[in-house]
């Protein structure tokens, strides 16, 4: 397991969101996965540099305080499986519809979820 120090967290691919400030000009930048890590700047290059500095400061304070630091959403792994409890009547309908389509119930449910995700 890696030592989760400042260098570790700085190396992670946190999402950076940059939005033009239409009222005052310039740009606002934030790391959505690091709550409250926000800055602004007049030029895009400036706001990027300020954002990196804000991230470093945010992480430093969090480490010093012993706070939990979220890791980027992009690093999370998903199994592709979950358990879902449904009424018996709905289970029956899903099985019947899957049979009508000539597919497994898993495939039928995955198709329905994909259409509505």
N, C-alpha and C positions, 0 to 999 in steps of 0.2 A: 504494500500500500504506500502510495506517495505521501511524503510529508506535506501536509496542507498548510503551507506557509504563504507569505505574500507572493512570492515568485510563482508558486503553484496556481493560485487564483488568477494572477495576472496573465498566465498562459492560457487560460480557458477562453473559449469562444463565446463570450457574452454578446447578446444582441444589442446593437447600438441603433437607436432610433433618432433621426435628425429631422426636425420639422421647421419649415420657414416660419418666422414670427411676422405675421402679416400686419400686426398693429404697430410694432416698434422697429421692424426691420431686423435683419440678421437671422439667426437660427437658434432654436432650442434643441438640446440633445439630452437624451436620457438612456440609461440602461434599465429597461423595464424589469429585468430579473433581479435588480439590486434596488429595492424600494427607496425612493428619495434621492437616488444618484442622478442629479439633474444639473445642467449648466447651460450657458448661452454664450454666443459670440457673434461678432459682426460678419465675419467671413467664414465660409465652409471649412477652410483649412484651420482657422482659429478655433472653431467650435469642436473640431475633431481632437485637436491637441488639448483643449480644455476638458473634454470628455474623458480622455485618457488620464489626465491629472485627477479629475473628480473620482474616477473609478479607483485609482490608487489610494486616494485619501479615504474613500468610503471603506475599502477593504482593510486598510490599516486600522481605522477606528474600530471596525467590527472585530478584527483579530485581537486588538488590545482589550476590548470589552468582553471578549469570550462569546460574542454573539454567534448564532448559527448563520452561516453564509450559504445561500442557495447556489447550487451549481447550475449551469445553463441547461435549459430544457432540451437542447439538442443532444446532450450527453445521456439522457435517460433512455433506458432500454425497456422495450415492451415485449411481452411474451406472445401477444396475439390471441390471448385467451382471457376470458372473464366468466364468472358465474352469474347467472341471472335467474331470479325466481319470478315465475309468471303463473297466472291462474291456469289450472288444468284445462279449462275450456280454450284458452288462447293457445296452449301447447298443442292441443288436438287440432285446432284450425291450421296452425303452422305446419304440422305434419301432413295434413290433407292437401294443403296448397303446394307443399314441396313435392308430394307424390304426383299431383296434377302436372307439375312442371318437369317431372322426371329428374329431379335433383335431390341431393341429401338435404335434410333440414338445416344443417350447418351452412351449406352453400346458399340455400334460399334466404336464410336470415342475414347472411353476410351481404347478399345482393340488396335486400331491403334496406339495411343500415347504410350501405354505400350510396344508395340513391338519395338518402335523407341526411347524410352527414354534411 
